[in-house]
């Protein structure tokens, strides 16, 4: 069963913790997603419970 539509390196936001800021997915193991958030540090998210929001961030030279 797939719980997410992203991969390591993708940027995400937590839907109810906006103050955590932008996060980058570090790893995905089953339903466990490790995300490094700019204002909250590394968090282990259970994708069964929290539906992270994927964010498109322009790469350098694309803006």
DSSP file (Angstrom, degrees, kcal/mol; ACC not computed):
  #  RESIDUE AA STRUCTURE BP1 BP2  ACC     N-H-->O    O-->H-N    N-H-->O    O-->H-N    TCO  KAPPA ALPHA  PHI   PSI    X-CA   Y-CA   Z-CA
    1    1 A X              0   0    0      0, 0.0     2,-0.4     0, 0.0     0, 0.0   0.000 360.0 360.0 360.0 131.7    0.0    0.0    0.0
    2    2 A X        +     0   0    0      1,-0.1    29,-0.1    29,-0.0     3,-0.0  -0.807 360.0 177.6 -97.0 131.6    1.4    3.4   -1.0
    3    3 A X        +     0   0    0     -2,-0.4     2,-0.3    27,-0.3    -1,-0.1   0.444  62.9  41.3-108.2  -4.0    0.9    6.3    1.5
    4    4 A X        -     0   0    0      2,-0.1    47,-0.0    47,-0.1    -1,-0.0  -0.935  54.5-148.8-146.0 161.4    2.8    9.0   -0.3
    5    5 A X  S    S+     0   0    0     -2,-0.3     2,-0.3     2,-0.1    -3,-0.0  -0.222  74.9  74.4-125.0  42.3    3.4   10.6   -3.7
    6    6 A X        -     0   0    0      4,-0.1     2,-0.3    48,-0.0    -2,-0.1  -0.897  59.6-143.6-146.4 175.1    6.9   11.8   -3.2
    7    7 A X    >   -     0   0    0     -2,-0.3     3,-2.3     1,-0.0    18,-0.3  -0.875  45.2 -65.0-137.0 164.6   10.5   10.6   -3.0
    8    8 A X  T 3  S+     0   0    0     -2,-0.3    18,-0.2     1,-0.3     3,-0.1  -0.276 122.2  33.6 -52.0 136.2   13.6   11.4   -1.0
    9    9 A X  T 3  S+     0   0    0     16,-2.8    -1,-0.3     1,-0.4    17,-0.1   0.084  90.0 122.6 100.7 -22.1   14.8   14.9   -2.0
   10   10 A X    <   -     0   0    0     -3,-2.3    15,-2.9    14,-0.1    -1,-0.4  -0.346  61.3-123.1 -70.7 154.9   11.2   16.2   -2.5
   11   11 A X  E     +AB  24  55A   0     44,-0.6    44,-3.1    13,-0.2     2,-0.3  -0.815  35.8 170.2-101.9 141.4   10.0   19.2   -0.5
   12   12 A X  E     -AB  23  54A   0     11,-2.9    11,-2.9    -2,-0.4     2,-0.3  -0.900  24.7-141.6-142.1 166.5    6.9   19.1    1.7
   13   13 A X  E     - B   0  53A   0     40,-2.0    40,-2.7    -2,-0.3     2,-0.4  -0.971  26.4-118.6-128.4 148.2    5.0   20.9    4.3
   14   14 A X    >   -     0   0    0      7,-0.4     3,-0.7     3,-0.4     6,-0.1  -0.755  23.9-137.0 -83.3 130.3    3.2   19.5    7.3
   15   15 A X  T 3  S+     0   0    0     -2,-0.4     3,-0.2     1,-0.2    -1,-0.1   0.737  98.1  27.5 -65.9 -23.8   -0.5   20.3    7.0
   16   16 A X  T 3  S+     0   0    0      1,-0.2    -1,-0.2     2,-0.0     3,-0.1   0.347 114.8  61.4-119.6   5.9   -1.1   21.3   10.6
   17   17 A X    X   +     0   0    0     -3,-0.7     3,-2.1     1,-0.1    -3,-0.4  -0.494  52.0 156.7-129.6  63.2    2.4   22.5   11.6
   18   18 A X  G >   +     0   0    0      1,-0.3     3,-1.7    -3,-0.2    -1,-0.1   0.798  69.4  68.1 -59.4 -29.5    3.0   25.5    9.3
   19   19 A X  G 3  S+     0   0    0      1,-0.3    -1,-0.3    -3,-0.1     3,-0.1   0.636  84.6  71.8 -68.0 -12.6    5.5   26.9   11.8
   20   20 A X  G <  S-     0   0    0     -3,-2.1    19,-2.5     1,-0.2    20,-0.6   0.737  94.2-155.6 -71.2 -22.0    7.9   24.0   11.0
   21   21 A X    <   -     0   0    0     -3,-1.7    -7,-0.4    -4,-0.3    -1,-0.2  -0.305  40.9 -12.1  79.5-164.7    8.5   25.6    7.6
   22   22 A X        -     0   0    0     -9,-0.1    16,-2.5    15,-0.1     2,-0.3  -0.474  66.9-161.4 -72.8 138.7    9.6   23.8    4.5
   23   23 A X  E     -AC  12  37A   0    -11,-2.9   -11,-2.9    14,-0.3     2,-0.5  -0.914  11.2-145.7-123.1 151.2   10.8   20.3    4.8
   24   24 A X  E     -AC  11  36A   0     12,-2.0    12,-2.5    -2,-0.3     2,-0.3  -0.969  26.2-119.5-116.3 128.4   12.9   18.0    2.6
   25   25 A X  E     + C   0  35A   0    -15,-2.9   -16,-2.8    -2,-0.5    10,-0.3  -0.474  30.6 178.4 -66.7 126.0   12.2   14.3    2.6
   26   26 A X  E     -     0   0A   0      8,-3.5     2,-0.3     1,-0.4     9,-0.2   0.826  62.0 -12.6 -96.2 -42.5   15.2   12.4    3.7
   27   27 A X  E     - C   0  34A   0      7,-1.3     7,-2.5   -20,-0.1     2,-0.4  -0.991  49.6-149.4-158.3 158.4   14.0    8.8    3.6
   28   28 A X  E     + C   0  33A   0     -2,-0.3     2,-0.4     5,-0.2     5,-0.2  -0.986  15.4 173.0-135.2 122.0   10.8    6.7    3.2
   29   29 A X  E >   - C   0  32A   0      3,-2.9     3,-2.4    -2,-0.4     2,-0.3  -0.911  67.1 -58.3-130.5 103.6   10.5    3.3    4.8
   30   30 A X  T 3  S-     0   0    0     -2,-0.4   -27,-0.3     1,-0.3    17,-0.0  -0.462 121.6 -16.0  61.4-121.7    7.0    1.9    4.4
   31   31 A X  T 3  S+     0   0    0     -2,-0.3    16,-3.6    -3,-0.1     2,-0.6   0.425 118.0  98.1 -93.6   0.3    4.7    4.4    6.0
   32   32 A X  E <   -CD  29  46A   0     -3,-2.4    -3,-2.9    14,-0.2     2,-0.5  -0.808  51.5-174.8 -96.4 122.1    7.5    6.1    7.9
   33   33 A X  E     -CD  28  45A   0     12,-3.0    12,-3.3    -2,-0.6     2,-0.6  -0.965  13.2-151.9-119.0 122.2    8.8    9.3    6.3
   34   34 A X  E     -CD  27  44A   0     -7,-2.5    -8,-3.5    -2,-0.5    -7,-1.3  -0.840  20.8-179.0 -94.9 124.9   11.8   11.2    7.7
   35   35 A X  E     -CD  25  43A   0      8,-2.8     8,-3.0    -2,-0.6     2,-0.7  -0.976  24.1-145.3-127.5 136.2   11.7   14.9    6.9
   36   36 A X  E     -CD  24  42A   0    -12,-2.5   -12,-2.0    -2,-0.4     2,-0.3  -0.894  23.3-161.3-100.8 108.2   14.1   17.6    7.8
   37   37 A X  E  >  -CD  23  41A   0      4,-2.9     4,-1.8    -2,-0.7   -14,-0.3  -0.679  21.3-129.5 -92.9 143.8   12.1   20.8    8.4
   38   38 A X  T  4 S+     0   0    0    -16,-2.5   -17,-0.2    -2,-0.3    -1,-0.1   0.791 105.7  24.7 -64.5 -29.4   13.8   24.2    8.4
   39   39 A X  T  4 S+     0   0    0    -19,-2.5    -1,-0.2   -17,-0.1   -18,-0.2   0.436 130.7  37.9-114.5  -1.3   12.4   25.3   11.7
   40   40 A X  T  4 S-     0   0    0    -20,-0.6    -2,-0.2     1,-0.2   -19,-0.1   0.438  93.3-139.5-128.1  -4.8   11.8   22.0   13.5
   41   41 A X  E  <  -D   37   0A   0     -4,-1.8    -4,-2.9   -21,-0.2     2,-0.3  -0.352  57.9  -7.4  76.5-158.8   14.6   19.8   12.5
   42   42 A X  E     +D   36   0A   0     -6,-0.3     2,-0.4    -4,-0.1    -6,-0.3  -0.576  67.1 179.9 -80.4 130.1   14.3   16.1   11.6
   43   43 A X  E     -D   35   0A   0     -8,-3.0    -8,-2.8    -2,-0.3     2,-0.6  -0.978  26.0-137.6-130.9 143.0   10.9   14.5   12.2
   44   44 A X  E     -D   34   0A   0     -2,-0.4     2,-0.4   -10,-0.2   -10,-0.2  -0.908  27.8-164.5 -99.3 117.5    9.7   11.0   11.7
   45   45 A X  E     -D   33   0A   0    -12,-3.3   -12,-3.0    -2,-0.6     2,-0.8  -0.864  18.0-139.7-109.1 133.1    6.2   11.2   10.2
   46   46 A X  E >>  -D   32   0A   0     -2,-0.4     4,-2.6   -14,-0.2     3,-1.5  -0.831  11.7-158.3 -89.7 110.4    3.7    8.4   10.0
   47   47 A X  T 34 S+     0   0    0    -16,-3.6    -1,-0.1    -2,-0.8   -15,-0.1   0.628  88.4  66.2 -68.8 -13.1    2.1    8.7    6.5
   48   48 A X  T 34 S+     0   0    0    -17,-0.3    -1,-0.3     1,-0.1     3,-0.1   0.802 115.7  28.2 -71.1 -28.3   -0.9    6.7    7.7
   49   49 A X  T <4 S+     0   0    0     -3,-1.5     2,-0.5     1,-0.2    -2,-0.2   0.828 123.0  44.9-101.1 -41.7   -1.8    9.6   10.0
   50   50 A X     <  -     0   0    0     -4,-2.6     2,-0.9   -35,-0.0    -1,-0.2  -0.922  63.7-153.6-114.1 127.5   -0.3   12.7    8.4
   51   51 A X        -     0   0    0     -2,-0.5   -36,-0.2    -3,-0.1   -47,-0.1  -0.827  21.5-148.5 -99.2  97.7   -0.7   13.5    4.7
   52   52 A X        -     0   0    0     -2,-0.9     2,-0.6   -38,-0.1   -38,-0.2  -0.281  11.4-125.8 -63.2 150.3    2.3   15.7    3.9
   53   53 A X  E     -B   13   0A   0    -40,-2.7   -40,-2.0     2,-0.0     2,-0.2  -0.892  19.5-132.7-104.4 119.7    1.8   18.3    1.2
   54   54 A X  E     -B   12   0A   0     -2,-0.6     2,-0.4   -42,-0.2   -42,-0.3  -0.483  20.9-159.8 -72.1 139.7    4.3   18.2   -1.7
   55   55 A X  E     -B   11   0A   0    -44,-3.1     2,-0.7    -2,-0.2   -44,-0.6  -0.983  12.9-137.7-124.3 129.5    5.8   21.6   -2.6
   56   56 A X        -     0   0    0     -2,-0.4     2,-0.5   -46,-0.1   -46,-0.0  -0.789  23.4-171.8 -86.8 118.9    7.4   22.4   -5.9
   57   57 A X        -     0   0    0     -2,-0.7   -46,-0.0   -46,-0.0    -2,-0.0  -0.948  26.1-117.2-112.4 125.4   10.6   24.4   -5.3
   58   58 A X        -     0   0    0     -2,-0.5     2,-0.1     1,-0.1     3,-0.1  -0.339  29.0-125.6 -61.7 139.8   12.4   25.9   -8.3
   59   59 A X    >   -     0   0    0      1,-0.2     3,-2.4     3,-0.1     4,-0.3  -0.440  43.4 -74.4 -79.1 159.6   15.9   24.6   -8.8
   60   60 A X  T 3  S+     0   0    0      1,-0.3    -1,-0.2     2,-0.2     0, 0.0  -0.294 122.9  19.9 -55.7 133.5   18.8   27.0   -9.1
   61   61 A X  T 3  S+     0   0    0     -3,-0.1    -1,-0.3     1,-0.0    -2,-0.0   0.374 103.8  90.3  87.6  -4.9   18.8   28.7  -12.4
   62   62 A X    <         0   0    0     -3,-2.4    -2,-0.2     1,-0.1    -3,-0.1   0.488 360.0 360.0-100.1  -5.2   15.1   27.9  -13.1
   63   63 A X              0   0    0     -4,-0.3    -1,-0.1    -5,-0.1    -3,-0.1   0.478 360.0 360.0-100.5 360.0   13.6   31.0  -11.5
